[in-house]
Amino acid sequence: MLDNLNIPSCTTGQVRGLVEVPVAGSDVQGIVDPQDCASTATNPANDVDALKAGYATITELPIPTQ
């Protein structure tokens, strides 16, 4: 496995902390939405939701074998 770290770009507020969440997979609707570091959302379901809510994310990515 490979650890993947993403950090939101906050135009207001601050990064809300680091959460370990699963990868959104093919359900990436909203991936280019602005990140809201002043959000009060909790318990994001995946990395995309967490980034949109102002969290830094760490996810495990599989390493493909050939």
MODELLER restraints for C-alpha pairs under 7 A, 6 or more apart:
rsr = mdl.restraints
at = mdl.atoms
rsr.add(forms.Gaussian(group=physical.xy_distance, feature=features.Distance(at['CA:1:A'], at['CA:60:A']), mean=6.03, stdev=0.5))
rsr.add(forms.Gaussian(group=physical.xy_distance, feature=features.Distance(at['CA:1:A'], at['CA:61:A']), mean=5.59, stdev=0.5))
rsr.add(forms.Gaussian(group=physical.xy_distance, feature=features.Distance(at['CA:1:A'], at['CA:62:A']), mean=4.77, stdev=0.5))
rsr.add(forms.Gaussian(group=physical.xy_distance, feature=features.Distance(at['CA:1:A'], at['CA:63:A']), mean=5.61, stdev=0.5))
rsr.add(forms.Gaussian(group=physical.xy_distance, feature=features.Distance(at['CA:2:A'], at['CA:60:A']), mean=5.54, stdev=0.5))
rsr.add(forms.Gaussian(group=physical.xy_distance, feature=features.Distance(at['CA:2:A'], at['CA:61:A']), mean=5.02, stdev=0.5))
rsr.add(forms.Gaussian(group=physical.xy_distance, feature=features.Distance(at['CA:2:A'], at['CA:62:A']), mean=6.21, stdev=0.5))
rsr.add(forms.Gaussian(group=physical.xy_distance, feature=features.Distance(at['CA:2:A'], at['CA:63:A']), mean=6.50, stdev=0.5))
rsr.add(forms.Gaussian(group=physical.xy_distance, feature=features.Distance(at['CA:3:A'], at['CA:58:A']), mean=6.56, stdev=0.5))
rsr.add(forms.Gaussian(group=physical.xy_distance, feature=features.Distance(at['CA:3:A'], at['CA:59:A']), mean=5.74, stdev=0.5))
rsr.add(forms.Gaussian(group=physical.xy_distance, feature=features.Distance(at['CA:3:A'], at['CA:60:A']), mean=4.73, stdev=0.5))
rsr.add(forms.Gaussian(group=physical.xy_distance, feature=features.Distance(at['CA:3:A'], at['CA:61:A']), mean=6.20, stdev=0.5))
rsr.add(forms.Gaussian(group=physical.xy_distance, feature=features.Distance(at['CA:4:A'], at['CA:58:A']), mean=5.44, stdev=0.5))
rsr.add(forms.Gaussian(group=physical.xy_distance, feature=features.Distance(at['CA:4:A'], at['CA:59:A']), mean=5.16, stdev=0.5))
rsr.add(forms.Gaussian(group=physical.xy_distance, feature=features.Distance(at['CA:4:A'], at['CA:60:A']), mean=6.11, stdev=0.5))
rsr.add(forms.Gaussian(group=physical.xy_distance, feature=features.Distance(at['CA:4:A'], at['CA:61:A']), mean=6.72, stdev=0.5))
rsr.add(forms.Gaussian(group=physical.xy_distance, feature=features.Distance(at['CA:5:A'], at['CA:57:A']), mean=5.63, stdev=0.5))
rsr.add(forms.Gaussian(group=physical.xy_distance, feature=features.Distance(at['CA:5:A'], at['CA:58:A']), mean=4.58, stdev=0.5))
rsr.add(forms.Gaussian(group=physical.xy_distance, feature=features.Distance(at['CA:5:A'], at['CA:59:A']), mean=6.72, stdev=0.5))
rsr.add(forms.Gaussian(group=physical.xy_distance, feature=features.Distance(at['CA:6:A'], at['CA:56:A']), mean=5.61, stdev=0.5))
rsr.add(forms.Gaussian(group=physical.xy_distance, feature=features.Distance(at['CA:6:A'], at['CA:57:A']), mean=5.20, stdev=0.5))
rsr.add(forms.Gaussian(group=physical.xy_distance, feature=features.Distance(at['CA:6:A'], at['CA:58:A']), mean=6.60, stdev=0.5))
rsr.add(forms.Gaussian(group=physical.xy_distance, feature=features.Distance(at['CA:7:A'], at['CA:56:A']), mean=4.37, stdev=0.5))
rsr.add(forms.Gaussian(group=physical.xy_distance, feature=features.Distance(at['CA:7:A'], at['CA:57:A']), mean=6.53, stdev=0.5))
rsr.add(forms.Gaussian(group=physical.xy_distance, feature=features.Distance(at['CA:8:A'], at['CA:15:A']), mean=6.87, stdev=0.5))
rsr.add(forms.Gaussian(group=physical.xy_distance, feature=features.Distance(at['CA:8:A'], at['CA:35:A']), mean=6.39, stdev=0.5))
rsr.add(forms.Gaussian(group=physical.xy_distance, feature=features.Distance(at['CA:8:A'], at['CA:51:A']), mean=5.70, stdev=0.5))
rsr.add(forms.Gaussian(group=physical.xy_distance, feature=features.Distance(at['CA:8:A'], at['CA:54:A']), mean=5.98, stdev=0.5))
rsr.add(forms.Gaussian(group=physical.xy_distance, feature=features.Distance(at['CA:8:A'], at['CA:55:A']), mean=6.70, stdev=0.5))
rsr.add(forms.Gaussian(group=physical.xy_distance, feature=features.Distance(at['CA:8:A'], at['CA:56:A']), mean=6.09, stdev=0.5))
rsr.add(forms.Gaussian(group=physical.xy_distance, feature=features.Distance(at['CA:9:A'], at['CA:35:A']), mean=6.76, stdev=0.5))
rsr.add(forms.Gaussian(group=physical.xy_distance, feature=features.Distance(at['CA:10:A'], at['CA:35:A']), mean=6.60, stdev=0.5))
rsr.add(forms.Gaussian(group=physical.xy_distance, feature=features.Distance(at['CA:10:A'], at['CA:36:A']), mean=6.96, stdev=0.5))
rsr.add(forms.Gaussian(group=physical.xy_distance, feature=features.Distance(at['CA:10:A'], at['CA:37:A']), mean=5.69, stdev=0.5))
rsr.add(forms.Gaussian(group=physical.xy_distance, feature=features.Distance(at['CA:12:A'], at['CA:37:A']), mean=6.30, stdev=0.5))
rsr.add(forms.Gaussian(group=physical.xy_distance, feature=features.Distance(at['CA:12:A'], at['CA:38:A']), mean=6.64, stdev=0.5))
rsr.add(forms.Gaussian(group=physical.xy_distance, feature=features.Distance(at['CA:13:A'], at['CA:37:A']), mean=4.94, stdev=0.5))
rsr.add(forms.Gaussian(group=physical.xy_distance, feature=features.Distance(at['CA:13:A'], at['CA:38:A']), mean=4.82, stdev=0.5))
rsr.add(forms.Gaussian(group=physical.xy_distance, feature=features.Distance(at['CA:14:A'], at['CA:37:A']), mean=5.42, stdev=0.5))
rsr.add(forms.Gaussian(group=physical.xy_distance, feature=features.Distance(at['CA:14:A'], at['CA:38:A']), mean=6.96, stdev=0.5))
rsr.add(forms.Gaussian(group=physical.xy_distance, feature=features.Distance(at['CA:15:A'], at['CA:37:A']), mean=5.71, stdev=0.5))
rsr.add(forms.Gaussian(group=physical.xy_distance, feature=features.Distance(at['CA:15:A'], at['CA:54:A']), mean=5.46, stdev=0.5))
rsr.add(forms.Gaussian(group=physical.xy_distance, feature=features.Distance(at['CA:15:A'], at['CA:55:A']), mean=5.69, stdev=0.5))
rsr.add(forms.Gaussian(group=physical.xy_distance, feature=features.Distance(at['CA:15:A'], at['CA:56:A']), mean=6.64, stdev=0.5))
rsr.add(forms.Gaussian(group=physical.xy_distance, feature=features.Distance(at['CA:16:A'], at['CA:37:A']), mean=6.49, stdev=0.5))
rsr.add(forms.Gaussian(group=physical.xy_distance, feature=features.Distance(at['CA:16:A'], at['CA:54:A']), mean=5.66, stdev=0.5))
rsr.add(forms.Gaussian(group=physical.xy_distance, feature=features.Distance(at['CA:16:A'], at['CA:55:A']), mean=4.96, stdev=0.5))
rsr.add(forms.Gaussian(group=physical.xy_distance, feature=features.Distance(at['CA:17:A'], at['CA:55:A']), mean=5.43, stdev=0.5))
rsr.add(forms.Gaussian(group=physical.xy_distance, feature=features.Distance(at['CA:17:A'], at['CA:56:A']), mean=5.97, stdev=0.5))
rsr.add(forms.Gaussian(group=physical.xy_distance, feature=features.Distance(at['CA:18:A'], at['CA:55:A']), mean=5.84, stdev=0.5))
rsr.add(forms.Gaussian(group=physical.xy_distance, feature=features.Distance(at['CA:18:A'], at['CA:56:A']), mean=4.67, stdev=0.5))
rsr.add(forms.Gaussian(group=physical.xy_distance, feature=features.Distance(at['CA:18:A'], at['CA:57:A']), mean=5.57, stdev=0.5))
rsr.add(forms.Gaussian(group=physical.xy_distance, feature=features.Distance(at['CA:19:A'], at['CA:55:A']), mean=6.66, stdev=0.5))
rsr.add(forms.Gaussian(group=physical.xy_distance, feature=features.Distance(at['CA:19:A'], at['CA:56:A']), mean=6.38, stdev=0.5))
rsr.add(forms.Gaussian(group=physical.xy_distance, feature=features.Distance(at['CA:19:A'], at['CA:57:A']), mean=5.11, stdev=0.5))
rsr.add(forms.Gaussian(group=physical.xy_distance, feature=features.Distance(at['CA:19:A'], at['CA:58:A']), mean=6.31, stdev=0.5))
rsr.add(forms.Gaussian(group=physical.xy_distance, feature=features.Distance(at['CA:20:A'], at['CA:57:A']), mean=5.85, stdev=0.5))
rsr.add(forms.Gaussian(group=physical.xy_distance, feature=features.Distance(at['CA:20:A'], at['CA:58:A']), mean=4.88, stdev=0.5))
rsr.add(forms.Gaussian(group=physical.xy_distance, feature=features.Distance(at['CA:20:A'], at['CA:59:A']), mean=5.92, stdev=0.5))
rsr.add(forms.Gaussian(group=physical.xy_distance, feature=features.Distance(at['CA:21:A'], at['CA:45:A']), mean=6.91, stdev=0.5))
rsr.add(forms.Gaussian(group=physical.xy_distance, feature=features.Distance(at['CA:21:A'], at['CA:46:A']), mean=5.18, stdev=0.5))
rsr.add(forms.Gaussian(group=physical.xy_distance, feature=features.Distance(at['CA:21:A'], at['CA:47:A']), mean=5.76, stdev=0.5))
rsr.add(forms.Gaussian(group=physical.xy_distance, feature=features.Distance(at['CA:21:A'], at['CA:57:A']), mean=6.73, stdev=0.5))
rsr.add(forms.Gaussian(group=physical.xy_distance, feature=features.Distance(at['CA:21:A'], at['CA:58:A']), mean=6.48, stdev=0.5))
rsr.add(forms.Gaussian(group=physical.xy_distance, feature=features.Distance(at['CA:21:A'], at['CA:59:A']), mean=5.68, stdev=0.5))
rsr.add(forms.Gaussian(group=physical.xy_distance, feature=features.Distance(at['CA:22:A'], at['CA:46:A']), mean=5.02, stdev=0.5))
rsr.add(forms.Gaussian(group=physical.xy_distance, feature=features.Distance(at['CA:22:A'], at['CA:47:A']), mean=6.19, stdev=0.5))
rsr.add(forms.Gaussian(group=physical.xy_distance, feature=features.Distance(at['CA:22:A'], at['CA:59:A']), mean=5.66, stdev=0.5))
rsr.add(forms.Gaussian(group=physical.xy_distance, feature=features.Distance(at['CA:23:A'], at['CA:46:A']), mean=5.63, stdev=0.5))
rsr.add(forms.Gaussian(group=physical.xy_distance, feature=features.Distance(at['CA:23:A'], at['CA:47:A']), mean=5.42, stdev=0.5))
rsr.add(forms.Gaussian(group=physical.xy_distance, feature=features.Distance(at['CA:23:A'], at['CA:59:A']), mean=6.18, stdev=0.5))
rsr.add(forms.Gaussian(group=physical.xy_distance, feature=features.Distance(at['CA:24:A'], at['CA:46:A']), mean=5.18, stdev=0.5))
rsr.add(forms.Gaussian(group=physical.xy_distance, feature=features.Distance(at['CA:24:A'], at['CA:47:A']), mean=5.87, stdev=0.5))
rsr.add(forms.Gaussian(group=physical.xy_distance, feature=features.Distance(at['CA:24:A'], at['CA:48:A']), mean=6.16, stdev=0.5))
rsr.add(forms.Gaussian(group=physical.xy_distance, feature=features.Distance(at['CA:28:A'], at['CA:48:A']), mean=6.71, stdev=0.5))
rsr.add(forms.Gaussian(group=physical.xy_distance, feature=features.Distance(at['CA:31:A'], at['CA:48:A']), mean=5.92, stdev=0.5))
rsr.add(forms.Gaussian(group=physical.xy_distance, feature=features.Distance(at['CA:33:A'], at['CA:52:A']), mean=6.92, stdev=0.5))
rsr.add(forms.Gaussian(group=physical.xy_distance, feature=features.Distance(at['CA:34:A'], at['CA:52:A']), mean=6.54, stdev=0.5))
rsr.add(forms.Gaussian(group=physical.xy_distance, feature=features.Distance(at['CA:35:A'], at['CA:51:A']), mean=6.27, stdev=0.5))
rsr.add(forms.Gaussian(group=physical.xy_distance, feature=features.Distance(at['CA:35:A'], at['CA:52:A']), mean=4.27, stdev=0.5))
rsr.add(forms.Gaussian(group=physical.xy_distance, feature=features.Distance(at['CA:35:A'], at['CA:53:A']), mean=6.14, stdev=0.5))
rsr.add(forms.Gaussian(group=physical.xy_distance, feature=features.Distance(at['CA:35:A'], at['CA:54:A']), mean=5.75, stdev=0.5))
rsr.add(forms.Gaussian(group=physical.xy_distance, feature=features.Distance(at['CA:36:A'], at['CA:52:A']), mean=5.84, stdev=0.5))
rsr.add(forms.Gaussian(group=physical.xy_distance, feature=features.Distance(at['CA:36:A'], at['CA:53:A']), mean=5.22, stdev=0.5))
rsr.add(forms.Gaussian(group=physical.xy_distance, feature=features.Distance(at['CA:36:A'], at['CA:54:A']), mean=5.20, stdev=0.5))
rsr.add(forms.Gaussian(group=physical.xy_distance, feature=features.Distance(at['CA:37:A'], at['CA:53:A']), mean=6.04, stdev=0.5))
rsr.add(forms.Gaussian(group=physical.xy_distance, feature=features.Distance(at['CA:37:A'], at['CA:54:A']), mean=3.87, stdev=0.5))
rsr.add(forms.Gaussian(group=physical.xy_distance, feature=features.Distance(at['CA:39:A'], at['CA:53:A']), mean=5.51, stdev=0.5))
rsr.add(forms.Gaussian(group=physical.xy_distance, feature=features.Distance(at['CA:39:A'], at['CA:54:A']), mean=6.70, stdev=0.5))
rsr.add(forms.Gaussian(group=physical.xy_distance, feature=features.Distance(at['CA:41:A'], at['CA:53:A']), mean=6.18, stdev=0.5))
rsr.add(forms.Gaussian(group=physical.xy_distance, feature=features.Distance(at['CA:44:A'], at['CA:50:A']), mean=5.05, stdev=0.5))
rsr.add(forms.Gaussian(group=physical.xy_distance, feature=features.Distance(at['CA:47:A'], at['CA:57:A']), mean=6.04, stdev=0.5))
rsr.add(forms.Gaussian(group=physical.xy_distance, feature=features.Distance(at['CA:50:A'], at['CA:57:A']), mean=6.77, stdev=0.5))
rsr.add(forms.Gaussian(group=physical.xy_distance, feature=features.Distance(at['CA:51:A'], at['CA:57:A']), mean=6.84, stdev=0.5))
